[in-house]
Amino acid sequence: MKIVSRNEELLRDALSCIPQPSSRASLASCNKLIRFEDISAAAFKIQCGVQKTPCMYSRLSKQYGMDIYLKKEFLQYTGSVKERGVLYLLMSLPQEQQRKGVIVASDSNFSMAVAYHASELRIPVFVIVPTSTAPARVRTCRDYGAMVISYGATAKDSQLHARRLAQENGYLYLEEEDSAVYLSGLGTVGLEMYEQVPKLDAVIFPAGGHCGLLAGSAAALKHLNPHISVIGVESESFPVLQQSLKAGHPTDDQACSNHHFYGDVSGVCFGSNSLQLTGKLVDKVVAVREEDILISMLRLLEYERATIDAEGAIGLAALVAGKLPELKGKRVAVVICSGNLELHLLQQCIARALTLDNRVCRFSLVISDCPGDMSKLLEILAREEAR
């Protein structure tokens, strides 16, 4: 059955004039029009390989004056929404390429999803990471079934080595991009939310350097209901998506690449497809401070018992910061896309968030070394009912 709508015309307009790269050892050559049928086909094909995660009403709703529903993509096996695009991408590879194998060069959520799903599909998979990569990340990729090789001091060294191995051995070098196949897999999130929450007014997604989820899901949601507001949220520290939309092409802010706290949401990896879809179909892109993201992480830990990283919490941060007052009294879904917060960051993030939320007061002072001065300090603290 052919489904044609005004929004499909928008998608066609968005992608009709995008130049195709001529030489790249990846799936960019597979770019084509992303249609609603593509997203539906992806949903059918990956349904047995990924979780249909819940989109649940949150206790945070009363606090922020709207009906908030949280799409809990951090419950995927690898803790990230990236599994949807990766699984559909791998299942779409020719059998000959599946037999030869694939190779990636990072320790990102994308690479962990490739490691897991390639192993599940019995596709040989190699992950090249810099020698500085956290041992826990290396161990996780190995546990998923990948052959992990530490090489080079920087991410660029690892990427060059991976490309060389791919050329010599016939592996397919994969990097997170905006091929129609990958975007269609990510777009299944929008499809599920539309089914799970009736009468949605708005949906909030993480944006920044990785806007494939935003673009693919917007394609699904705007086809199903053009009146649903689709909103992207990125960091004020590096508003690469807003800058790229203004410039009309992807911009690269080197200052934000590989930012440890922001993880996958920092840097630039979207291409013309994602940018054009975002410009055509996304209603609004807002930026939030790092402090708002930390408070959002605290709220999710306290109210949802969920340990979420910055990428996963950035959507809720827009509500925490009061950036979207027009959503008061509305029915809003927020995508919590990732929960891979490294343990050494967890304690730091919670401690800082508690201070920002005025739950903990940290101070230092100098007192004289006289008898009774310490007692006077304790009396002051007791009088202020400090705990």
SULJO-V567238 format. One record per backbone hydrogen bond with DSSP energy under -0.5 kcal/mol. NH is the residue of the N-H (numbers start at 1). CO is the residue of the C=O. E is the energy in kcal/mol with one decimal. If there is no record, write none. Layout:
nh	co	e
NH	CO	E
NH	CO	E
This chain:
nh	co	e
3	1	-0.5
4	2	-0.6
9	5	-1.5
10	6	-1.7
11	7	-2.2
12	8	-2.3
13	9	-2.6
14	10	-2.4
15	11	-1.7
16	12	-1.6
18	15	-1.2
19	17	-0.5
26	24	-2.3
30	27	-2.2
31	28	-1.7
35	33	-0.7
39	35	-1.6
40	36	-2.4
41	37	-2.6
42	38	-2.2
43	39	-2.4
44	40	-2.0
45	41	-2.2
46	42	-2.3
47	43	-0.6
49	46	-1.9
50	46	-1.5
53	51	-1.3
56	70	-1.9
58	68	-2.8
61	58	-1.6
64	60	-1.5
65	61	-0.8
66	61	-1.7
67	330	-2.3
68	66	-0.9
69	67	-0.5
69	332	-2.7
70	56	-2.9
71	69	-0.6
71	334	-2.7
72	54	-2.4
72	70	-0.9
73	71	-1.8
73	336	-0.9
74	336	-1.0
75	72	-1.4
76	73	-1.8
79	76	-1.8
81	337	-1.9
83	80	-1.2
84	81	-1.9
85	81	-0.6
86	82	-2.4
87	83	-2.9
88	84	-1.7
89	85	-2.2
90	86	-2.7
91	87	-2.5
92	88	-1.2
93	90	-1.1
98	94	-2.2
99	95	-2.0
100	96	-1.6
101	97	-2.6
102	124	-2.6
103	172	-2.4
104	126	-2.5
112	108	-2.1
113	109	-2.2
114	110	-2.2
115	111	-2.7
116	112	-2.2
117	113	-2.5
118	114	-2.3
119	115	-1.3
120	116	-2.1
121	117	-1.8
122	119	-1.3
123	118	-3.4
124	98	-0.6
124	122	-0.5
126	102	-1.8
127	147	-2.6
128	104	-2.7
129	127	-0.5
129	149	-2.4
131	152	-2.8
133	130	-1.7
137	134	-0.8
138	134	-1.7
139	135	-2.8
140	136	-2.2
141	137	-2.2
142	138	-2.0
143	139	-2.5
144	140	-1.8
145	141	-0.6
145	142	-0.9
146	141	-2.1
147	125	-2.4
148	146	-0.7
149	127	-2.8
151	129	-3.0
151	149	-0.6
158	154	-1.7
159	155	-2.4
160	156	-2.4
161	157	-2.1
162	158	-2.5
163	159	-2.6
164	160	-2.0
165	161	-2.4
166	162	-2.5
167	163	-2.3
168	164	-2.2
169	165	-2.1
170	166	-1.6
171	166	-0.6
172	101	-1.9
173	171	-0.7
174	103	-2.8
174	172	-0.6
183	179	-2.5
184	180	-2.1
185	181	-1.8
186	182	-2.1
187	183	-2.1
188	184	-0.5
188	185	-1.0
189	186	-1.7
190	187	-0.6
191	187	-1.4
192	188	-2.3
193	189	-2.4
194	190	-1.9
195	191	-1.4
196	192	-2.3
197	193	-2.3
198	196	-0.5
200	197	-0.6
201	331	-2.6
202	331	-1.5
203	229	-2.6
204	333	-2.8
205	231	-2.8
207	233	-2.9
209	265	-2.0
210	207	-1.2
211	209	-0.6
215	211	-2.8
216	212	-2.9
217	213	-2.2
218	214	-2.0
219	215	-1.7
220	216	-1.3
221	217	-2.9
222	218	-2.7
223	219	-1.0
224	220	-1.9
225	221	-2.9
228	225	-1.7
229	201	-2.5
231	203	-2.6
231	229	-0.5
232	284	-2.7
233	205	-1.7
234	286	-2.4
236	288	-3.1
238	235	-0.6
239	236	-0.6
240	238	-2.4
243	239	-2.3
244	240	-2.3
245	241	-2.6
246	242	-1.9
247	243	-2.2
248	244	-2.2
249	244	-0.9
253	251	-0.6
254	252	-0.9
256	253	-1.8
257	254	-0.9
259	256	-1.3
263	259	-2.0
265	262	-1.7
266	263	-1.5
269	209	-2.0
270	209	-0.9
275	271	-2.2
276	272	-2.9
277	273	-2.5
278	274	-2.5
279	275	-2.5
280	276	-1.9
281	277	-2.8
282	278	-2.0
283	230	-1.7
284	230	-1.4
286	232	-2.6
288	234	-2.3
293	289	-1.6
294	290	-2.2
295	291	-2.1
296	292	-2.2
297	293	-2.4
298	294	-2.0
299	295	-2.6
300	296	-2.3
301	297	-1.9
302	298	-2.5
303	299	-3.2
304	299	-0.5
304	300	-1.4
305	301	-0.6
306	300	-1.8
308	306	-1.0
309	338	-1.0
310	261	-0.6
313	309	-1.9
314	310	-1.3
317	313	-1.6
318	314	-0.7
318	315	-1.0
319	315	-0.5
319	316	-1.0
320	316	-2.2
321	317	-2.4
322	319	-1.0
323	318	-2.4
324	318	-0.6
327	324	-1.9
328	325	-1.6
329	65	-2.9
330	327	-2.4
332	67	-3.3
332	330	-0.7
333	202	-2.3
334	69	-3.0
335	204	-2.4
336	71	-2.6
336	334	-0.6
337	335	-1.0
339	79	-2.4
341	339	-0.9
342	340	-0.6
345	342	-1.4
346	342	-1.4
347	343	-1.0
349	345	-2.8
350	346	-2.4
351	347	-2.4
352	348	-2.3
353	349	-2.5
354	350	-2.5
355	351	-1.5
356	352	-2.5
357	353	-2.1
358	355	-1.5
359	354	-2.9
360	354	-1.3
362	360	-0.5
370	368	-1.5
373	370	-1.7
376	372	-2.0
377	373	-1.9
378	374	-2.2
379	375	-2.0
380	376	-2.0
381	377	-2.2
382	378	-2.3
383	379	-2.4
384	380	-1.7
385	382	-1.4
386	381	-2.6
